[in-house]
Protein backbone atom coordinates (compact mmCIF):
# COMPACT_ATOMS: atom_id res chain seq x y z
CA UNK A 1 0.00 0.00 0.00
CA UNK A 2 1.31 3.48 -0.88
CA UNK A 3 2.31 5.57 2.11
CA UNK A 4 0.79 8.99 2.64
CA UNK A 5 2.53 11.55 0.45
CA UNK A 6 4.27 8.94 -1.70
CA UNK A 7 2.29 9.98 -4.78
CA UNK A 8 4.08 13.33 -4.69
CA UNK A 9 7.56 11.93 -4.11
CA UNK A 10 10.33 12.31 -6.67
CA UNK A 11 13.03 9.85 -7.60
CA UNK A 12 14.64 8.45 -10.69
CA UNK A 13 11.27 7.59 -12.23
CA UNK A 14 10.81 4.98 -14.93
CA UNK A 15 13.21 4.01 -17.70
CA UNK A 16 11.86 6.85 -19.82
CA UNK A 17 12.66 9.45 -17.17
CA UNK A 18 9.09 10.01 -15.98
CA UNK A 19 9.22 11.28 -12.37
CA UNK A 20 7.68 9.03 -9.72
CA UNK A 21 4.99 11.58 -8.89
CA UNK A 22 3.84 11.81 -12.50
CA UNK A 23 3.72 8.00 -12.69
CA UNK A 24 1.43 7.98 -9.65
CA UNK A 25 -0.97 10.49 -11.19
CA UNK A 26 -1.03 8.43 -14.39
CA UNK A 27 -1.77 5.22 -12.49
CA UNK A 28 -4.69 6.88 -10.76
CA UNK A 29 -6.23 7.68 -14.16
CA UNK A 30 -5.58 4.30 -15.83
CA UNK A 31 -9.13 3.15 -15.14
CA UNK A 32 -10.27 5.88 -17.49
CA UNK A 33 -7.90 5.86 -20.50
CA UNK A 34 -8.57 8.50 -23.14
CA UNK A 35 -9.86 7.41 -26.55
CA UNK A 36 -7.72 7.96 -29.61
CA UNK A 37 -8.22 9.33 -33.11
CA UNK A 38 -11.76 10.17 -34.17
CA UNK A 39 -13.07 8.56 -31.01
CA UNK A 40 -11.13 11.12 -29.00
CA UNK A 41 -12.59 13.96 -31.06
CA UNK A 42 -16.15 12.74 -30.49
CA UNK A 43 -15.48 12.16 -26.80
CA UNK A 44 -14.02 15.65 -26.27
CA UNK A 45 -16.84 17.34 -28.21
CA UNK A 46 -19.41 15.57 -26.05
CA UNK A 47 -17.53 16.41 -22.85
CA UNK A 48 -17.32 20.11 -23.63
CA UNK A 49 -20.93 20.10 -24.72
CA UNK A 50 -21.84 18.92 -21.21
CA UNK A 51 -19.66 21.44 -19.37
CA UNK A 52 -20.30 24.38 -21.75
CA UNK A 53 -22.87 26.18 -19.53
CA UNK A 54 -20.34 26.42 -16.70
CA UNK A 55 -17.11 26.31 -18.71
CA UNK A 56 -16.18 29.93 -18.03
CA UNK A 57 -16.64 29.33 -14.31
CA UNK A 58 -14.42 26.24 -14.55
CA UNK A 59 -11.70 28.26 -16.29
CA UNK A 60 -11.90 30.97 -13.65
CA UNK A 61 -11.72 28.56 -10.73
CA UNK A 62 -8.96 26.35 -12.12
CA UNK A 63 -6.72 29.32 -13.01
CA UNK A 64 -7.54 31.52 -10.04
CA UNK A 65 -9.16 34.03 -12.40
CA UNK A 66 -5.81 34.51 -14.15
CA UNK A 67 -6.47 33.10 -17.63
CA UNK A 68 -7.71 36.34 -19.20
CA UNK A 69 -4.58 38.11 -18.04
CA UNK A 70 -2.44 35.37 -19.55
CA UNK A 71 -4.32 35.70 -22.82
CA UNK A 72 -3.76 39.46 -22.88
CA UNK A 73 -0.06 39.07 -22.14
CA UNK A 74 0.24 36.50 -24.92
CA UNK A 75 -1.39 38.83 -27.43
CA UNK A 76 0.72 41.76 -26.20
CA UNK A 77 3.83 39.72 -26.94
CA UNK A 78 2.79 39.58 -30.60
CA UNK A 79 3.08 43.34 -30.97
CA UNK A 80 0.79 45.36 -33.25
CA UNK A 81 -1.21 43.45 -35.84
CA UNK A 82 -0.78 44.47 -39.48
CA UNK A 83 -3.41 46.73 -41.08
CA UNK A 84 -6.52 44.82 -42.19
CA UNK A 85 -5.25 41.79 -40.29
CA UNK A 86 -6.90 38.40 -40.62
CA UNK A 87 -6.97 36.37 -37.39
CA UNK A 88 -8.03 32.79 -36.68
CA UNK A 89 -8.90 31.47 -33.22
CA UNK A 90 -8.68 27.67 -33.04
CA UNK A 91 -10.65 25.69 -30.44
CA UNK A 92 -12.30 29.04 -29.73
CA UNK A 93 -14.60 27.76 -27.00
CA UNK A 94 -16.78 30.48 -25.52
CA UNK A 95 -14.83 33.26 -27.23
CA UNK A 96 -12.24 34.60 -24.77
CA UNK A 97 -9.52 35.06 -27.38
CA UNK A 98 -12.06 36.18 -30.00
CA UNK A 99 -13.22 39.07 -27.82
CA UNK A 100 -9.64 40.16 -27.17
CA UNK A 101 -8.71 39.88 -30.85
CA UNK A 102 -11.80 41.88 -31.87
CA UNK A 103 -10.41 44.79 -29.82
CA UNK A 104 -7.15 44.70 -31.78
CA UNK A 105 -8.21 44.16 -35.37
CA UNK A 106 -8.70 47.41 -37.17
CA UNK A 107 -11.19 48.39 -39.89
CA UNK A 108 -11.26 45.96 -42.78
CA UNK A 109 -9.82 43.14 -40.72
CA UNK A 110 -11.19 39.60 -40.58
CA UNK A 111 -11.74 37.33 -37.57
CA UNK A 112 -12.73 33.66 -37.65
CA UNK A 113 -13.37 31.34 -34.70
CA UNK A 114 -13.37 27.55 -35.05
CA UNK A 115 -14.63 24.89 -32.65
CA UNK A 116 -16.19 21.45 -33.14
CA UNK A 117 -18.50 21.80 -30.12
CA UNK A 118 -21.77 23.49 -31.07
CA UNK A 119 -22.79 24.47 -27.49
CA UNK A 120 -19.44 26.26 -27.11
CA UNK A 121 -19.94 28.12 -30.38
CA UNK A 122 -23.44 29.13 -29.33
CA UNK A 123 -22.06 30.63 -26.12
CA UNK A 124 -19.30 32.40 -28.06
CA UNK A 125 -21.91 33.87 -30.41
CA UNK A 126 -23.99 35.11 -27.48
CA UNK A 127 -20.96 36.74 -25.84
CA UNK A 128 -19.92 38.41 -29.09
CA UNK A 129 -23.46 39.72 -29.60
CA UNK A 130 -23.57 41.10 -26.06
CA UNK A 131 -20.29 42.93 -26.75
CA UNK A 132 -21.59 44.30 -30.04
CA UNK A 133 -19.09 42.20 -32.01
CA UNK A 134 -21.28 39.55 -33.62
CA UNK A 135 -20.99 41.19 -37.05
CA UNK A 136 -17.19 41.19 -36.83
CA UNK A 137 -16.63 37.45 -36.38
CA UNK A 138 -17.34 34.37 -38.44
CA UNK A 139 -17.89 31.23 -36.35
CA UNK A 140 -17.24 27.81 -37.90
CA UNK A 141 -18.20 24.43 -36.47
CA UNK A 142 -15.25 22.35 -37.64
CA UNK A 143 -12.36 20.15 -36.54
CA UNK A 144 -9.08 22.11 -36.37
CA UNK A 145 -7.25 19.17 -37.95
CA UNK A 146 -9.37 19.49 -41.10
CA UNK A 147 -9.98 23.07 -42.24
CA UNK A 148 -10.14 22.64 -45.99
CA UNK A 149 -12.86 25.29 -46.21
CA UNK A 150 -10.20 27.91 -45.41
CA UNK A 151 -7.67 28.95 -48.05
CA UNK A 152 -3.90 28.51 -47.82
CA UNK A 153 -1.96 31.45 -46.39
CA UNK A 154 -5.08 33.45 -45.56
CA UNK A 155 -4.36 34.54 -41.94
CA UNK A 156 -1.79 36.78 -40.30
CA UNK A 157 -2.23 35.37 -36.81
CA UNK A 158 -3.72 32.24 -35.28
CA UNK A 159 -4.46 31.74 -31.59
CA UNK A 160 -5.43 28.75 -29.49
CA UNK A 161 -6.15 28.88 -25.77
CA UNK A 162 -6.05 25.67 -23.71
CA UNK A 163 -7.19 23.66 -26.71
CA UNK A 164 -4.27 21.84 -28.32
CA UNK A 165 -4.18 19.10 -25.70
CA UNK A 166 -7.74 18.18 -26.65
CA UNK A 167 -7.25 17.69 -30.39
CA UNK A 168 -7.28 14.15 -31.76
CA UNK A 169 -4.09 14.62 -33.81
CA UNK A 170 -1.73 17.33 -32.58
CA UNK A 171 0.64 17.15 -35.54
CA UNK A 172 -2.24 17.45 -38.02
CA UNK A 173 -3.56 20.52 -36.19
CA UNK A 174 -0.12 22.17 -36.22
CA UNK A 175 0.39 21.42 -39.92
CA UNK A 176 -3.04 22.77 -40.76
CA UNK A 177 -2.34 25.97 -38.84
CA UNK A 178 0.99 26.39 -40.61
CA UNK A 179 -0.77 26.00 -43.97
CA UNK A 180 -3.29 28.69 -43.12
CA UNK A 181 -0.77 31.30 -41.98
CA UNK A 182 0.70 33.79 -44.43
CA UNK A 183 4.48 34.17 -44.69
CA UNK A 184 5.56 36.03 -41.56
CA UNK A 185 2.40 34.94 -39.74
CA UNK A 186 2.42 33.75 -36.14
CA UNK A 187 0.65 31.13 -34.04
CA UNK A 188 0.09 32.05 -30.38
CA UNK A 189 -0.72 29.01 -28.25
CA UNK A 190 -1.56 29.22 -24.54
CA UNK A 191 -1.62 25.89 -22.74
CA UNK A 192 -1.13 24.21 -19.38
CA UNK A 193 2.37 22.80 -19.01
CA UNK A 194 4.49 20.85 -16.55
CA UNK A 195 6.88 23.16 -14.67
CA UNK A 196 10.52 22.19 -14.19
CA UNK A 197 11.23 19.59 -11.47
CA UNK A 198 11.13 21.05 -7.99
CA UNK A 199 8.66 22.31 -5.38
CA UNK A 200 6.37 23.96 -7.95
CA UNK A 201 6.07 20.71 -9.87
CA UNK A 202 5.19 18.90 -6.65
CA UNK A 203 2.44 21.46 -6.06
CA UNK A 204 1.25 20.95 -9.64
CA UNK A 205 0.83 17.23 -8.99
CA UNK A 206 -1.17 17.99 -5.85
CA UNK A 207 -3.28 20.40 -7.88
CA UNK A 208 -4.06 17.70 -10.46
CA UNK A 209 -4.95 15.14 -7.81
CA UNK A 210 -6.99 17.27 -5.42
CA UNK A 211 -7.76 20.83 -6.56
CA UNK A 212 -8.76 20.18 -10.17
CA UNK A 213 -11.36 17.50 -9.28
CA UNK A 214 -12.92 19.81 -6.68
CA UNK A 215 -12.96 22.75 -9.10
CA UNK A 216 -14.46 20.64 -11.88
CA UNK A 217 -17.14 19.34 -9.50
CA UNK A 218 -18.01 22.92 -8.51
CA UNK A 219 -18.37 23.76 -12.20
CA UNK A 220 -20.80 20.88 -12.71
CA UNK A 221 -18.44 18.41 -14.41
CA UNK A 222 -18.98 14.69 -13.96
CA UNK A 223 -16.20 12.62 -12.30
CA UNK A 224 -15.11 11.13 -15.63
CA UNK A 225 -14.95 14.64 -17.10
CA UNK A 226 -12.39 15.91 -14.61
CA UNK A 227 -10.40 12.69 -14.93
CA UNK A 228 -10.12 13.48 -18.63
CA UNK A 229 -8.99 17.06 -17.93
CA UNK A 230 -6.23 15.69 -15.73
CA UNK A 231 -5.22 12.96 -18.16
CA UNK A 232 -5.16 15.35 -21.13
CA UNK A 233 -2.52 17.44 -19.38
CA UNK A 234 -0.26 14.60 -18.28
CA UNK A 235 -0.18 13.15 -21.82
CA UNK A 236 0.46 16.51 -23.49
CA UNK A 237 4.02 17.47 -24.55
CA UNK A 238 5.91 19.71 -22.18
CA UNK A 239 6.86 23.21 -23.30
CA UNK A 240 10.19 22.20 -24.81
CA UNK A 241 8.70 19.24 -26.68
CA UNK A 242 5.87 21.34 -28.07
CA UNK A 243 8.38 23.96 -29.26
CA UNK A 244 10.23 21.17 -31.07
CA UNK A 245 7.04 19.94 -32.70
CA UNK A 246 6.22 23.45 -33.89
CA UNK A 247 9.64 23.69 -35.51
CA UNK A 248 9.12 20.24 -36.95
CA UNK A 249 6.06 21.30 -38.97
CA UNK A 250 7.93 24.29 -40.41
CA UNK A 251 7.80 27.24 -38.02
CA UNK A 252 11.07 29.16 -38.29
CA UNK A 253 11.20 30.66 -34.80
CA UNK A 254 9.48 29.65 -31.55
CA UNK A 255 9.46 31.72 -28.38
CA UNK A 256 8.19 30.32 -25.07
CA UNK A 257 6.76 32.48 -22.28
CA UNK A 258 5.91 31.10 -18.83
CA UNK A 259 3.03 32.18 -16.62
CA UNK A 260 1.57 31.00 -13.33
CA UNK A 261 4.82 29.75 -11.74
CA UNK A 262 5.53 27.72 -14.88
CA UNK A 263 2.17 25.94 -14.92
CA UNK A 264 1.15 27.71 -18.14
CA UNK A 265 3.21 28.20 -21.29
CA UNK A 266 2.64 30.50 -24.25
CA UNK A 267 4.30 29.49 -27.51
CA UNK A 268 4.77 32.15 -30.20
CA UNK A 269 5.60 30.28 -33.41
CA UNK A 270 6.50 32.43 -36.41
CA UNK A 271 6.43 31.37 -40.05
CA UNK A 272 9.33 32.52 -42.21
CA UNK A 273 8.60 35.74 -44.08
CA UNK A 274 9.36 34.20 -47.46
Number of C-alpha atoms within 10 A of each C-alpha: 3 7 6 7 9 11 20 20 14 17 10 10 14 10 7 7 9 13 17 18 21 20 16 17 19 16 12 13 16 11 10 13 12 16 14 13 10 12 12 16 19 15 17 22 20 16 19 20 17 18 20 24 16 15 21 17 18 22 18 15 19 19 18 10 14 14 21 15 11 20 21 14 14 23 21 11 14 14 8 11 18 12 11 13 19 22 27 28 26 29 27 26 29 25 26 19 22 28 17 14 21 19 9 14 20 15 10 10 17 19 20 19 27 22 24 23 26 18 20 25 24 16 17 23 21 16 18 21 14 10 11 10 16 17 9 17 21 13 20 18 14 18 18 24 18 12 17 11 8 13 11 15 14 18 25 22 26 24 26 24 24 20 18 22 19 19 22 22 17 18 16 15 19 21 17 19 25 25 20 21 24 20 17 15 22 26 28 24 23 25 22 26 22 20 22 14 10 9 9 15 20 18 14 20 21 17 15 19 19 11 15 20 22 18 19 24 15 14 21 19 22 15 12 14 20 20 23 20 18 20 21 17 18 20 11 18 17 18 24 13 11 17 19 14 17 23 17 13 16 16 23 14 14 18 12 16 15 19 20 14 12 17 19 20 25 26 24 24 25 25 21 14 9 6
